[in-house]
Amino acid sequence: MKDDSNSLRERVLNLFNLSRGALTQKHFEKEFSDVSLTTILPILNALQKEGMLDVLVNADRTLSWQLRDQNSTEKLKSLSDLEERLVYNAIRNAGEDAASLKLISSETKLPQNRIPRILKSLISKKMIKEVPMAVGHKQKVYLLMELEPSEKLAANTLFAGESGVDAEFISILRTACLKYLQDKANSASHIADPLERWQASYVSCEEIHRFITNTKICTVPMTVQDVQCVLEVLKFGVS
């Protein structure tokens, strides 16, 4: 019986390692169709007590479990200041989506005007980093030093450099892309058939990607997915 329990424990840990994110009850029901949830829960509780898992409460009041990064756990233990521990833990809980000043204040119950000093201290200790947001986002968000932004966050940080948003680069890219789209539309405007005209003027992300690459507007290598993020950001930035 003990061997079965150890085997299931390994399966659970393996699922966490593969997913790299939080797992809900539905995940376990799908991946462990041969095992009841009541059998898995004691293992999850044991892993939590051992400091290997974090238990999260979702918006719909259901629970999810996330593998705890041991490196960040050790860093948390190294902090002697209680407020620094609270802020660091709030940023850690936000994971790859990062944490805003408002979220940190809500999680820690600390007043917002006190948090910048704590953030500055954690940044100086190289425990967290500041992520500047792109056009249309005035606030900055904070991420554990060892993490990279999620795809969702990357869409808003793609053109944000160390000193903030590179407005000149965004303006150049926006102008070039708009001109390319307008040229396509103009060249198709003489086509009488509406469907054929629409097809001739349609531009895919792949085509925009080739255009950006061939014209060398961007010297940083970009994927098609990056271009899609760019277009989403530019869509709301066009004046």
C-alpha positions as CSV (number, residue, x, y, z in Angstrom):
1,M,0.0,0.0,0.0
2,K,2.9,2.3,0.8
3,D,4.5,1.6,-2.5
4,D,1.3,2.6,-4.3
5,S,1.2,5.8,-2.3
6,N,4.8,6.6,-3.2
7,S,4.1,5.8,-6.9
8,L,1.1,8.2,-6.8
9,R,3.2,10.9,-5.1
10,E,5.7,10.6,-7.9
11,R,3.0,10.9,-10.6
12,V,1.6,14.0,-8.9
13,L,5.0,15.7,-8.7
14,N,5.7,14.8,-12.3
15,L,2.4,16.4,-13.4
16,F,3.4,19.6,-11.5
17,N,6.8,19.6,-13.1
18,L,5.3,19.2,-16.6
19,S,2.6,21.8,-16.2
20,R,4.8,24.5,-14.7
21,G,1.6,26.2,-13.4
22,A,-1.2,25.9,-10.9
23,L,-3.4,22.7,-11.1
24,T,-7.1,22.5,-10.2
25,Q,-9.3,19.7,-9.2
26,K,-10.3,19.3,-12.9
27,H,-6.7,18.8,-13.9
28,F,-6.3,15.9,-11.4
29,E,-9.7,14.4,-12.5
30,K,-8.6,14.4,-16.1
31,E,-5.0,13.2,-15.6
32,F,-5.7,10.7,-12.9
33,S,-9.0,9.1,-14.1
34,D,-7.9,5.8,-12.4
35,V,-7.6,7.5,-9.0
36,S,-10.2,9.2,-6.9
37,L,-9.6,12.8,-5.7
38,T,-10.0,11.7,-2.1
39,T,-6.9,9.6,-2.6
40,I,-4.9,12.5,-4.1
41,L,-5.9,15.1,-1.5
42,P,-3.8,13.6,1.4
43,I,-0.8,13.6,-0.9
44,L,-1.4,17.3,-1.8
45,N,-1.7,18.1,1.9
46,A,1.5,16.3,2.7
47,L,3.4,18.1,-0.1
48,Q,2.0,21.4,1.2
49,K,3.2,20.7,4.8
50,E,6.7,19.8,3.4
51,G,6.8,23.2,1.8
52,M,6.7,21.9,-1.7
53,L,3.3,23.3,-2.7
54,D,1.3,26.5,-2.4
55,V,-2.5,26.4,-2.1
56,L,-4.2,29.2,-4.0
57,V,-7.9,30.3,-3.7
58,N,-9.4,31.1,-7.1
59,A,-12.0,33.8,-7.9
60,D,-14.7,31.2,-7.9
61,R,-13.6,30.0,-4.4
62,T,-12.2,26.7,-5.7
63,L,-8.7,25.7,-4.8
64,S,-5.6,25.2,-7.0
65,W,-2.1,23.9,-6.1
66,Q,1.2,25.2,-7.4
67,L,4.7,23.8,-7.1
68,R,6.7,26.1,-4.9
69,D,10.0,27.3,-6.2
70,Q,12.6,26.2,-3.6
71,N,15.0,29.0,-4.5
72,S,12.4,31.7,-3.8
73,T,11.4,29.9,-0.6
74,E,15.0,30.2,0.6
75,K,15.1,33.8,-0.3
76,L,11.9,34.5,1.6
77,K,13.4,32.9,4.7
78,S,16.5,35.1,4.4
79,L,14.4,38.3,4.8
80,S,14.3,39.5,8.4
81,D,12.0,42.5,7.8
82,L,8.4,41.4,8.0
83,E,7.1,43.9,5.5
84,E,9.7,42.9,3.0
85,R,8.7,39.2,3.5
86,L,5.0,40.2,2.8
87,V,5.8,42.1,-0.3
88,Y,8.2,39.5,-1.7
89,N,5.6,36.8,-1.1
90,A,2.9,38.8,-2.8
91,I,5.1,39.1,-5.9
92,R,6.0,35.4,-5.8
93,N,2.3,34.5,-5.7
94,A,1.7,36.6,-8.8
95,G,4.2,34.4,-10.7
96,E,4.9,35.2,-14.3
97,D,2.0,37.6,-14.5
98,A,3.9,40.0,-12.1
99,A,2.3,42.2,-9.4
100,S,1.2,45.8,-9.6
101,L,1.5,48.2,-6.7
102,K,-2.3,48.0,-6.2
103,L,-2.2,44.1,-6.1
104,I,0.7,44.1,-3.6
105,S,-1.1,46.6,-1.4
106,S,-4.3,44.4,-1.5
107,E,-2.4,41.2,-0.8
108,T,-0.2,42.6,2.1
109,K,-2.7,45.1,3.6
110,L,0.1,47.6,3.5
111,P,-0.6,51.2,2.5
112,Q,0.5,52.0,-1.1
113,N,2.7,54.9,-0.1
114,R,4.8,52.6,2.1
115,I,5.4,49.9,-0.6
116,P,7.8,51.8,-3.0
117,R,10.5,51.9,-0.3
118,I,10.2,48.2,0.2
119,L,10.3,47.5,-3.5
120,K,13.4,49.6,-3.8
121,S,15.1,47.5,-1.1
122,L,14.1,44.2,-2.7
123,I,15.4,45.4,-6.1
124,S,18.7,46.4,-4.5
125,K,19.0,42.9,-3.1
126,K,18.4,41.5,-6.6
127,M,15.4,39.6,-5.4
128,I,12.8,41.2,-7.7
129,K,12.9,43.3,-10.9
130,E,10.8,46.2,-12.2
131,V,9.0,45.5,-15.5
132,P,8.1,48.7,-17.4
133,M,4.8,48.6,-19.2
134,A,4.1,49.6,-22.8
135,V,2.1,52.5,-24.2
136,G,-1.2,53.1,-22.4
137,H,0.0,51.6,-19.1
138,K,1.3,54.1,-16.6
139,Q,1.9,51.6,-13.8
140,K,4.9,49.4,-13.4
141,V,4.7,45.8,-12.3
142,Y,7.2,43.6,-10.4
143,L,8.5,40.1,-11.0
144,L,10.8,37.7,-9.2
145,M,14.4,38.2,-10.5
146,E,14.6,34.6,-11.8
147,L,11.2,34.7,-13.7
148,E,10.4,35.8,-17.3
149,P,7.1,37.6,-18.1
150,S,4.2,35.5,-19.2
151,E,3.0,35.8,-22.9
152,K,0.1,38.0,-21.7
153,L,2.5,40.4,-19.9
154,A,5.0,40.3,-22.8
155,A,2.4,41.8,-25.1
156,N,2.5,44.9,-22.9
157,T,6.3,45.0,-22.3
158,L,7.6,44.1,-25.7
159,F,8.8,47.7,-26.4
160,A,9.7,48.7,-22.9
161,G,13.4,49.1,-22.3
162,E,15.4,49.5,-19.1
163,S,14.5,53.2,-18.9
164,G,10.9,52.8,-19.9
165,V,8.9,52.8,-23.2
166,D,10.9,53.5,-26.4
167,A,8.3,55.9,-27.8
168,E,10.4,56.8,-30.9
169,F,10.7,53.1,-31.9
170,I,7.0,52.5,-31.4
171,S,6.2,55.6,-33.6
172,I,8.5,54.4,-36.4
173,L,7.1,50.8,-36.3
174,R,3.5,52.1,-36.2
175,T,4.1,54.4,-39.1
176,A,5.8,51.7,-41.2
177,C,3.1,49.1,-40.5
178,L,0.2,51.5,-41.2
179,K,1.8,52.5,-44.5
180,Y,2.2,48.8,-45.5
181,L,-1.5,48.2,-44.7
182,Q,-2.6,51.3,-46.5
183,D,-0.5,50.4,-49.6
184,K,-2.2,46.9,-49.6
185,A,-5.6,48.5,-49.3
186,N,-4.9,51.0,-52.1
187,S,-3.6,48.4,-54.5
188,A,-6.7,46.3,-54.0
189,S,-9.2,49.3,-54.2
190,H,-9.6,49.0,-58.0
191,I,-10.9,45.4,-57.7
192,A,-14.7,45.5,-58.3
193,D,-15.7,42.3,-56.6
194,P,-16.0,43.0,-52.8
195,L,-14.8,39.5,-51.8
196,E,-11.8,39.6,-54.1
197,R,-11.0,43.1,-53.0
198,W,-11.1,42.1,-49.3
199,Q,-8.9,39.0,-50.0
200,A,-6.4,41.2,-51.9
201,S,-6.2,43.7,-49.1
202,Y,-6.0,41.1,-46.2
203,V,-2.6,41.0,-44.4
204,S,-1.7,38.1,-42.1
205,C,0.7,38.3,-39.1
206,E,3.1,36.1,-41.1
207,E,3.2,38.8,-43.9
208,I,3.7,41.6,-41.4
209,H,6.5,39.5,-39.8
210,R,8.3,39.1,-43.2
211,F,7.9,42.9,-43.8
212,I,9.4,43.8,-40.5
213,T,12.2,41.3,-41.0
214,N,13.1,42.2,-44.6
215,T,13.0,46.0,-44.0
216,K,15.1,45.5,-40.8
217,I,12.9,48.0,-38.9
218,C,13.5,45.9,-35.8
219,T,17.1,44.7,-35.1
220,V,15.9,42.3,-32.4
221,P,14.8,38.9,-33.7
222,M,11.0,38.6,-33.6
223,T,8.7,35.6,-34.0
224,V,5.3,35.6,-35.7
225,Q,3.8,35.4,-32.2
226,D,5.8,38.5,-31.2
227,V,4.3,40.3,-34.2
228,Q,0.8,39.3,-33.1
229,C,1.5,40.9,-29.7
230,V,2.8,44.0,-31.4
231,L,-0.3,44.4,-33.5
232,E,-2.5,44.0,-30.5
233,V,-0.6,46.7,-28.7
234,L,-0.5,49.0,-31.7
235,K,-4.2,48.5,-32.3
236,F,-5.0,50.5,-29.2
237,G,-2.1,53.0,-29.7
238,V,-3.1,54.3,-33.1
239,S,-4.3,57.9,-32.9
